[in-house]
Amino acid sequence: MSISNADLKAALEILRNAQFVYGLSRYPKKQVLDDPIDVKTLRGRLEAMRAAAKGLSAAQREKLDVPWADLEAIDSGTEAVWKAAKRATPKIIAELTPLVRDEPEAAFLIAPTKRGRTSEVEPREKLKERPKDKPKTQVGLTGTEIAGLELAIQRRIAAEEAYFTWLRGNHSLPPAEWAKRRAHAERARSAEDLYVEKLFKSRSARTP
Protein backbone atom coordinates (compact mmCIF):
# COMPACT_ATOMS: atom_id res chain seq x y z
CA MET A 1 0.00 0.00 0.00
CA SER A 2 1.66 3.24 -1.17
CA ILE A 3 1.70 6.32 1.03
CA SER A 4 3.27 9.75 0.56
CA ASN A 5 6.09 10.95 2.80
CA ALA A 6 3.83 13.60 4.33
CA ASP A 7 1.13 11.04 5.12
CA LEU A 8 3.74 8.66 6.52
CA LYS A 9 5.13 11.31 8.85
CA ALA A 10 1.64 12.24 10.04
CA ALA A 11 0.65 8.59 10.56
CA LEU A 12 3.73 7.87 12.68
CA GLU A 13 3.07 10.92 14.85
CA ILE A 14 -0.55 9.92 15.34
CA LEU A 15 0.45 6.38 16.29
CA ARG A 16 3.17 7.56 18.67
CA ASN A 17 0.58 9.41 20.75
CA ALA A 18 -2.09 6.76 20.25
CA GLN A 19 0.13 4.20 22.02
CA PHE A 20 -0.07 6.17 25.24
CA VAL A 21 -3.79 6.93 24.88
CA TYR A 22 -4.61 3.27 24.36
CA GLY A 23 -2.52 2.19 27.33
CA LEU A 24 -4.12 4.72 29.67
CA SER A 25 -7.60 3.83 28.46
CA ARG A 26 -7.04 0.25 29.70
CA TYR A 27 -7.37 1.54 33.27
CA PRO A 28 -10.87 1.82 34.82
CA LYS A 29 -12.77 4.87 33.59
CA LYS A 30 -13.42 6.26 37.06
CA GLN A 31 -9.77 5.88 38.08
CA VAL A 32 -8.62 7.91 35.08
CA LEU A 33 -11.32 10.58 34.98
CA ASP A 34 -11.17 11.21 38.74
CA ASP A 35 -7.48 12.15 38.43
CA PRO A 36 -7.02 15.67 36.98
CA ILE A 37 -3.44 14.87 35.97
CA ASP A 38 -4.52 11.78 34.05
CA VAL A 39 -7.33 13.67 32.31
CA LYS A 40 -4.99 16.52 31.35
CA THR A 41 -2.40 14.06 30.04
CA LEU A 42 -4.97 12.04 28.10
CA ARG A 43 -6.46 15.18 26.59
CA GLY A 44 -3.02 16.44 25.59
CA ARG A 45 -2.18 13.22 23.76
CA LEU A 46 -5.54 13.23 21.97
CA GLU A 47 -4.98 16.85 20.96
CA ALA A 48 -1.59 15.84 19.56
CA MET A 49 -3.27 13.03 17.61
CA ARG A 50 -5.85 15.47 16.26
CA ALA A 51 -3.20 17.96 15.22
CA ALA A 52 -1.13 15.27 13.51
CA ALA A 53 -4.22 13.94 11.73
CA LYS A 54 -4.56 17.29 9.98
CA GLY A 55 -1.27 16.43 8.25
CA LEU A 56 -2.92 13.52 6.48
CA SER A 57 -4.07 14.23 2.96
CA ALA A 58 -7.82 14.37 2.36
CA ALA A 59 -7.56 11.33 0.10
CA GLN A 60 -5.78 9.30 2.77
CA ARG A 61 -8.26 10.30 5.50
CA GLU A 62 -11.16 9.17 3.34
CA LYS A 63 -9.60 5.72 2.93
CA LEU A 64 -9.47 5.18 6.68
CA ASP A 65 -12.43 3.83 8.63
CA VAL A 66 -11.85 6.09 11.62
CA PRO A 67 -14.37 8.19 13.64
CA TRP A 68 -12.44 11.43 13.24
CA ALA A 69 -15.40 13.30 14.74
CA ASP A 70 -14.56 11.76 18.14
CA LEU A 71 -11.18 13.50 18.08
CA GLU A 72 -12.76 16.79 17.04
CA ALA A 73 -15.19 16.59 19.99
CA ILE A 74 -12.64 16.24 22.82
CA ASP A 75 -12.92 19.91 23.75
CA SER A 76 -16.52 19.39 24.86
CA GLY A 77 -15.61 17.62 28.11
CA THR A 78 -14.07 14.62 29.85
CA GLU A 79 -16.73 12.21 28.59
CA ALA A 80 -15.79 13.11 25.02
CA VAL A 81 -12.12 12.63 25.91
CA TRP A 82 -12.85 9.16 27.23
CA LYS A 83 -14.99 8.29 24.21
CA ALA A 84 -12.18 9.28 21.85
CA ALA A 85 -9.70 7.22 23.87
CA LYS A 86 -11.89 4.11 24.04
CA ARG A 87 -13.60 4.16 20.64
CA ALA A 88 -11.52 6.17 18.17
CA THR A 89 -8.00 5.28 19.30
CA PRO A 90 -8.16 1.48 18.77
CA LYS A 91 -9.59 2.04 15.28
CA ILE A 92 -6.88 4.59 14.51
CA ILE A 93 -4.18 2.10 15.51
CA ALA A 94 -5.81 -0.62 13.41
CA GLU A 95 -6.14 1.55 10.31
CA LEU A 96 -2.77 3.33 10.44
CA THR A 97 -0.49 0.47 11.50
CA PRO A 98 -0.56 -1.22 8.04
CA LEU A 99 0.55 2.05 6.46
CA VAL A 100 3.77 2.24 8.48
CA ARG A 101 4.64 -1.45 8.96
CA ASP A 102 7.74 -1.19 6.73
CA GLU A 103 9.19 1.70 8.76
CA PRO A 104 11.78 1.10 11.54
CA GLU A 105 9.56 2.97 14.01
CA ALA A 106 6.83 0.37 13.53
CA ALA A 107 8.87 -2.14 15.51
CA PHE A 108 8.19 -0.12 18.67
CA LEU A 109 4.42 0.15 18.23
CA ILE A 110 2.23 -1.88 20.55
CA ALA A 111 -0.45 -4.18 19.12
CA PRO A 112 -3.06 -4.23 21.91
CA THR A 113 -5.24 -7.31 22.31
CA LYS A 114 -8.22 -8.27 24.42
CA ARG A 115 -8.24 -11.48 26.40
CA GLY A 116 -10.35 -14.26 24.99
CA ARG A 117 -11.08 -12.65 21.63
CA THR A 118 -9.47 -11.38 18.46
CA SER A 119 -7.53 -8.14 18.80
CA GLU A 120 -9.68 -5.09 18.23
CA VAL A 121 -6.80 -3.22 16.63
CA GLU A 122 -4.87 -5.86 14.72
CA PRO A 123 -5.15 -5.28 10.96
CA ARG A 124 -7.52 -7.68 9.21
CA GLU A 125 -4.95 -8.78 6.64
CA LYS A 126 -2.58 -9.85 9.39
CA LEU A 127 -5.19 -12.10 10.95
CA LYS A 128 -5.09 -14.33 7.88
CA GLU A 129 -1.31 -14.66 8.06
CA ARG A 130 -1.12 -15.74 11.70
CA PRO A 131 -0.64 -19.51 12.12
CA LYS A 132 -3.42 -20.91 14.28
CA ASP A 133 -1.21 -23.50 15.94
CA LYS A 134 1.66 -21.17 16.79
CA PRO A 135 1.66 -19.98 20.40
CA LYS A 136 1.65 -16.24 20.85
CA THR A 137 4.68 -14.84 22.63
CA GLN A 138 4.42 -11.62 24.58
CA VAL A 139 7.25 -9.25 23.69
CA GLY A 140 7.92 -5.73 24.87
CA LEU A 141 5.71 -3.77 27.22
CA THR A 142 1.94 -3.91 27.12
CA GLY A 143 -0.13 -0.78 26.61
CA THR A 144 -1.00 -0.65 30.31
CA GLU A 145 2.67 -0.99 31.29
CA ILE A 146 3.66 1.81 28.90
CA ALA A 147 0.94 4.07 30.29
CA GLY A 148 1.93 3.30 33.88
CA LEU A 149 5.59 4.00 33.21
CA GLU A 150 4.90 7.29 31.42
CA LEU A 151 2.59 8.42 34.22
CA ALA A 152 5.23 7.62 36.84
CA ILE A 153 7.82 9.61 34.87
CA GLN A 154 5.51 12.58 34.32
CA ARG A 155 4.50 12.73 37.97
CA ARG A 156 8.15 12.62 39.00
CA ILE A 157 8.97 15.45 36.58
CA ALA A 158 6.06 17.57 37.85
CA ALA A 159 7.06 17.03 41.48
CA GLU A 160 10.71 17.86 40.81
CA GLU A 161 9.73 20.99 38.87
CA ALA A 162 7.67 22.23 41.83
CA TYR A 163 10.63 21.62 44.13
CA PHE A 164 13.26 23.12 41.83
CA THR A 165 11.20 26.31 41.49
CA TRP A 166 12.19 27.09 45.07
CA LEU A 167 15.83 26.26 44.42
CA ARG A 168 15.92 28.59 41.41
CA GLY A 169 15.08 31.58 43.55
CA ASN A 170 11.40 31.51 44.54
CA HIS A 171 12.29 31.81 48.21
CA SER A 172 8.95 33.36 49.09
CA LEU A 173 7.69 29.87 49.91
CA PRO A 174 7.51 29.17 53.65
CA PRO A 175 9.85 26.44 54.93
CA ALA A 176 6.93 24.08 55.53
CA GLU A 177 5.84 24.29 51.89
CA TRP A 178 9.42 23.83 50.68
CA ALA A 179 9.78 20.72 52.85
CA LYS A 180 6.46 19.41 51.55
CA ARG A 181 7.57 19.83 47.93
CA ARG A 182 10.90 18.19 48.64
CA ALA A 183 9.18 15.18 50.23
CA HIS A 184 6.74 14.97 47.31
CA ALA A 185 9.62 14.95 44.82
CA GLU A 186 11.39 12.20 46.75
CA ARG A 187 8.22 10.08 46.87
CA ALA A 188 7.69 10.54 43.14
CA ARG A 189 11.26 9.44 42.38
CA SER A 190 10.83 6.39 44.61
CA ALA A 191 7.53 5.54 42.92
CA GLU A 192 9.17 5.66 39.51
CA ASP A 193 12.04 3.45 40.66
CA LEU A 194 9.64 0.94 42.20
CA TYR A 195 7.54 0.81 39.03
CA VAL A 196 10.59 0.15 36.86
CA GLU A 197 11.78 -2.54 39.29
CA LYS A 198 8.31 -4.11 39.16
CA LEU A 199 8.43 -4.20 35.35
CA PHE A 200 11.84 -5.87 35.38
CA LYS A 201 10.66 -8.51 37.84
CA SER A 202 7.50 -9.10 35.82
CA ARG A 203 9.47 -9.52 32.58
CA SER A 204 11.98 -11.83 34.24
CA ALA A 205 9.18 -14.04 35.52
CA ARG A 206 7.71 -14.35 32.00
CA THR A 207 11.02 -15.23 30.37
CA PRO A 208 11.38 -19.01 29.94
C-alpha positions in Angstrom: 0.0 0.0 0.0 1.7 3.2 -1.2 1.7 6.3 1.0 3.3 9.7 0.6 6.1 10.9 2.8 3.8 13.6 4.3 1.1 11.0 5.1 3.7 8.7 6.5 5.1 11.3 8.8 1.6 12.2 10.0 0.7 8.6 10.6 3.7 7.9 12.7 3.1 10.9 14.9 -0.6 9.9 15.3 0.4 6.4 16.3 3.2 7.6 18.7 0.6 9.4 20.8 -2.1 6.8 20.2 0.1 4.2 22.0 -0.1 6.2 25.2 -3.8 6.9 24.9 -4.6 3.3 24.4 -2.5 2.2 27.3 -4.1 4.7 29.7 -7.6 3.8 28.5 -7.0 0.2 29.7 -7.4 1.5 33.3 -10.9 1.8 34.8 -12.8 4.9 33.6 -13.4 6.3 37.1 -9.8 5.9 38.1 -8.6 7.9 35.1 -11.3 10.6 35.0 -11.2 11.2 38.7 -7.5 12.2 38.4 -7.0 15.7 37.0 -3.4 14.9 36.0 -4.5 11.8 34.1 -7.3 13.7 32.3 -5.0 16.5 31.4 -2.4 14.1 30.0 -5.0 12.0 28.1 -6.5 15.2 26.6 -3.0 16.4 25.6 -2.2 13.2 23.8 -5.5 13.2 22.0 -5.0 16.9 21.0 -1.6 15.8 19.6 -3.3 13.0 17.6 -5.9 15.5 16.3 -3.2 18.0 15.2 -1.1 15.3 13.5 -4.2 13.9 11.7 -4.6 17.3 10.0 -1.3 16.4 8.3 -2.9 13.5 6.5 -4.1 14.2 3.0 -7.8 14.4 2.4 -7.6 11.3 0.1 -5.8 9.3 2.8 -8.3 10.3 5.5 -11.2 9.2 3.3 -9.6 5.7 2.9 -9.5 5.2 6.7 -12.4 3.8 8.6 -11.9 6.1 11.6 -14.4 8.2 13.6 -12.4 11.4 13.2 -15.4 13.3 14.7 -14.6 11.8 18.1 -11.2 13.5 18.1 -12.8 16.8 17.0 -15.2 16.6 20.0 -12.6 16.2 22.8 -12.9 19.9 23.8 -16.5 19.4 24.9 -15.6 17.6 28.1 -14.1 14.6 29.9 -16.7 12.2 28.6 -15.8 13.1 25.0 -12.1 12.6 25.9 -12.8 9.2 27.2 -15.0 8.3 24.2 -12.2 9.3 21.8 -9.7 7.2 23.9 -11.9 4.1 24.0 -13.6 4.2 20.6 -11.5 6.2 18.2 -8.0 5.3 19.3 -8.2 1.5 18.8 -9.6 2.0 15.3 -6.9 4.6 14.5 -4.2 2.1 15.5 -5.8 -0.6 13.4 -6.1 1.5 10.3 -2.8 3.3 10.4 -0.5 0.5 11.5 -0.6 -1.2 8.0 0.6 2.1 6.5 3.8 2.2 8.5 4.6 -1.5 9.0 7.7 -1.2 6.7 9.2 1.7 8.8 11.8 1.1 11.5 9.6 3.0 14.0 6.8 0.4 13.5 8.9 -2.1 15.5 8.2 -0.1 18.7 4.4 0.2 18.2 2.2 -1.9 20.5 -0.5 -4.2 19.1 -3.1 -4.2 21.9 -5.2 -7.3 22.3 -8.2 -8.3 24.4 -8.2 -11.5 26.4 -10.4 -14.3 25.0 -11.1 -12.7 21.6 -9.5 -11.4 18.5 -7.5 -8.1 18.8 -9.7 -5.1 18.2 -6.8 -3.2 16.6 -4.9 -5.9 14.7 -5.2 -5.3 11.0 -7.5 -7.7 9.2 -5.0 -8.8 6.6 -2.6 -9.8 9.4 -5.2 -12.1 11.0 -5.1 -14.3 7.9 -1.3 -14.7 8.1 -1.1 -15.7 11.7 -0.6 -19.5 12.1 -3.4 -20.9 14.3 -1.2 -23.5 15.9 1.7 -21.2 16.8 1.7 -20.0 20.4 1.7 -16.2 20.8 4.7 -14.8 22.6 4.4 -11.6 24.6 7.2 -9.2 23.7 7.9 -5.7 24.9 5.7 -3.8 27.2 1.9 -3.9 27.1 -0.1 -0.8 26.6 -1.0 -0.6 30.3 2.7 -1.0 31.3 3.7 1.8 28.9 0.9 4.1 30.3 1.9 3.3 33.9 5.6 4.0 33.2 4.9 7.3 31.4 2.6 8.4 34.2 5.2 7.6 36.8 7.8 9.6 34.9 5.5 12.6 34.3 4.5 12.7 38.0 8.2 12.6 39.0 9.0 15.5 36.6 6.1 17.6 37.8 7.1 17.0 41.5 10.7 17.9 40.8 9.7 21.0 38.9 7.7 22.2 41.8 10.6 21.6 44.1 13.3 23.1 41.8 11.2 26.3 41.5 12.2 27.1 45.1 15.8 26.3 44.4 15.9 28.6 41.4 15.1 31.6 43.5 11.4 31.5 44.5 12.3 31.8 48.2 9.0 33.4 49.1 7.7 29.9 49.9 7.5 29.2 53.6 9.9 26.4 54.9 6.9 24.1 55.5 5.8 24.3 51.9 9.4 23.8 50.7 9.8 20.7 52.8 6.5 19.4 51.6 7.6 19.8 47.9 10.9 18.2 48.6 9.2 15.2 50.2 6.7 15.0 47.3 9.6 14.9 44.8 11.4 12.2 46.8 8.2 10.1 46.9 7.7 10.5 43.1 11.3 9.4 42.4 10.8 6.4 44.6 7.5 5.5 42.9 9.2 5.7 39.5 12.0 3.5 40.7 9.6 0.9 42.2 7.5 0.8 39.0 10.6 0.2 36.9 11.8 -2.5 39.3 8.3 -4.1 39.2 8.4 -4.2 35.4 11.8 -5.9 35.4 10.7 -8.5 37.8 7.5 -9.1 35.8 9.5 -9.5 32.6 12.0 -11.8 34.2 9.2 -14.0 35.5 7.7 -14.3 32.0 11.0 -15.2 30.4 11.4 -19.0 29.9 
